[in-house]
Amino acid sequence: MSPSSSELVAMTVAAQVDPSLAPSAADRSSESATVIQSLLDDHTVIQSLLDDHTELRELVVRLRRLCLALSGNQGLADPDAAVLIEEFAFLLIAHFAAEQGSEFFENRLRDQPRMLKRVERLQFEHGAIAAALGQLLEFCQRGPSGPELSICLTHILDMFDAHERAEKAIMQELVLLDEGGYGE
């Protein structure tokens, strides 16, 4: 486990007060390599998640247009409607799995345990949204009428948008806490 930024500062201060407390060159090198690798891993995960978000946002725009067409029974003739919904479901479920599989939140929550409940709520929402998507896909296979499908799809897109807003707020707060040292 690599030291947090506050632990590194404490080690530096302790070494200035008592040089015998300074980590050896090998320890510093190992710690630096660990911190750098952790930052690179975080960057890779963050970039992948951001790429997913971009693709998901584009799909949401297309799906909202589809909802408008379906509400007027115009989208039923579109053979790509079910394919578009399946594409969204597949990408979103994979994205949720990547978010939960990464240690991005966990690494930051060690220093911010008060935010744990909010992150756990977001992770719980992953299951609820995935379940709603599964029901929607079954609904699509039964060939529902346009307006009914539009209502169900709009509900899921609204759930997703609210989830993303909450996630973004947590991410911004974590970044501010990391950068400013607030909340320690």
C-alpha positions in Angstrom: 0.0 0.0 0.0 1.5 3.3 -1.0 1.5 6.2 1.4 -1.0 9.0 0.9 0.1 12.5 0.1 -0.5 13.5 3.8 1.7 10.5 4.9 4.4 11.6 2.5 4.3 15.1 3.9 4.4 13.8 7.5 7.4 11.6 6.6 9.2 14.5 5.1 8.5 16.8 8.1 9.7 14.0 10.5 12.9 13.5 8.5 13.6 17.3 8.7 13.1 17.2 12.5 15.1 14.0 13.0 17.2 12.9 10.0 17.3 9.3 11.4 13.6 9.1 10.5 14.3 9.8 6.9 13.5 6.8 4.6 16.5 5.2 2.9 17.2 6.0 -0.8 15.9 2.5 -1.7 12.7 3.1 0.3 12.2 6.6 -1.3 12.8 5.1 -4.8 10.3 2.2 -4.1 7.7 4.6 -2.7 8.1 7.0 -5.6 7.7 4.1 -8.1 4.6 2.9 -6.3 3.1 6.4 -6.3 3.9 7.0 -9.9 2.5 3.6 -10.9 -0.7 4.4 -8.9 -1.0 7.7 -10.7 -0.6 6.1 -14.1 -3.1 3.4 -13.2 -5.6 6.0 -12.0 -5.0 8.0 -15.2 -5.6 5.0 -17.4 -8.8 4.1 -15.5 -10.0 7.7 -15.6 -9.3 8.0 -19.3 -11.2 4.8 -20.1 -14.1 5.8 -17.9 -14.2 9.3 -19.6 -14.1 7.6 -23.0 -17.1 5.5 -21.9 -18.9 8.6 -20.7 -18.4 10.3 -24.0 -19.8 7.3 -25.9 -22.7 6.9 -23.4 -23.6 10.7 -23.8 -23.8 10.3 -27.5 -26.0 7.2 -27.2 -28.2 9.0 -24.7 -28.8 11.9 -27.2 -29.7 9.3 -29.9 -32.0 7.4 -27.5 -33.8 10.6 -26.5 -34.5 11.3 -30.2 -35.7 7.8 -30.5 -38.0 8.4 -27.5 -39.6 11.3 -29.3 -40.1 9.3 -32.4 -41.6 6.3 -30.4 -44.0 8.6 -28.5 -45.6 9.4 -31.8 -45.4 5.7 -33.0 -42.8 6.9 -35.6 -39.9 4.9 -34.3 -41.4 1.5 -34.6 -40.5 1.3 -38.2 -36.8 1.9 -37.3 -35.1 -1.6 -37.2 -32.2 0.0 -35.4 -34.2 1.0 -32.4 -33.7 -2.3 -30.5 -30.1 -2.5 -31.6 -29.5 1.0 -30.3 -31.1 0.1 -26.9 -29.0 -3.1 -26.8 -25.8 -1.1 -27.6 -26.6 1.3 -24.8 -27.3 -1.5 -22.3 -24.1 -3.4 -23.2 -21.9 -0.3 -22.9 -23.5 0.9 -19.7 -23.3 -2.5 -17.9 -19.6 -2.8 -19.0 -19.0 0.7 -17.8 -20.6 0.0 -14.4 -18.4 -3.1 -14.1 -15.3 -1.1 -14.9 -16.2 1.6 -12.3 -16.8 -1.0 -9.6 -13.7 -3.0 -10.6 -11.4 0.0 -10.5 -9.9 1.1 -7.2 -10.3 4.8 -8.1 -13.0 5.6 -5.5 -11.5 3.2 -2.9 -8.1 4.8 -3.1 -9.6 8.2 -2.4 -12.0 7.1 0.2 -9.3 5.9 2.5 -8.7 9.6 3.3 -12.4 10.6 3.0 -14.5 7.8 4.7 -17.5 10.2 5.2 -18.1 10.0 1.5 -18.3 6.2 1.5 -22.1 6.1 1.9 -22.5 8.3 -1.2 -20.3 6.0 -3.3 -22.0 2.9 -2.0 -25.3 4.4 -3.0 -24.0 5.1 -6.5 -22.7 1.5 -6.8 -26.1 0.2 -5.6 -27.7 2.3 -8.4 -25.6 0.4 -10.9 -27.6 -2.8 -10.1 -31.0 -1.0 -10.2 -30.3 0.6 -13.6 -28.9 -2.7 -15.0 -32.1 -4.5 -13.8 -34.3 -1.8 -15.4 -32.3 -2.2 -18.7 -32.8 -5.9 -18.6 -36.6 -5.4 -18.2 -36.5 -2.9 -21.1 -34.6 -5.4 -23.3 -37.3 -8.0 -22.6 -40.0 -5.4 -23.2 -38.4 -4.7 -26.6 -38.4 -8.4 -27.6 -42.1 -8.6 -26.9 -42.7 -5.7 -29.4 -44.4 -3.1 -27.3 -46.2 -0.1 -28.7 -44.1 3.0 -29.4 -45.4 5.2 -26.6 -45.0 2.5 -23.9 -41.4 1.8 -25.0 -40.8 5.6 -25.0 -42.0 5.9 -21.4 -39.8 3.0 -20.2 -36.7 4.2 -22.1 -37.2 7.8 -20.9 -37.4 6.6 -17.3 -34.1 4.7 -17.6 -32.4 7.6 -19.3 -33.6 9.9 -16.5 -32.2 7.4 -13.9 -28.9 7.3 -15.8 -28.7 11.1 -16.0 -29.4 11.6 -12.3 -26.8 8.9 -11.5 -24.2 10.6 -13.6 -24.9 14.0 -12.0 -24.4 12.5 -8.6 -21.3 10.7 -9.7 -19.8 13.9 -11.2 -20.5 15.8 -8.0 -18.6 13.2 -5.9 -15.7 13.1 -8.4 -15.4 16.9 -8.3 -15.5 16.9 -4.5 -12.8 14.2 -4.4 -10.6 16.1 -6.8 -11.0 19.3 -4.7 -10.2 17.4 -1.5 -7.1 15.8 -3.2 -5.9 19.1 -4.6 -6.7 21.3 -1.6 -6.2 19.0 1.3 -9.7 20.0 2.5 -11.6 17.7 4.8 -8.5 16.2 6.4 
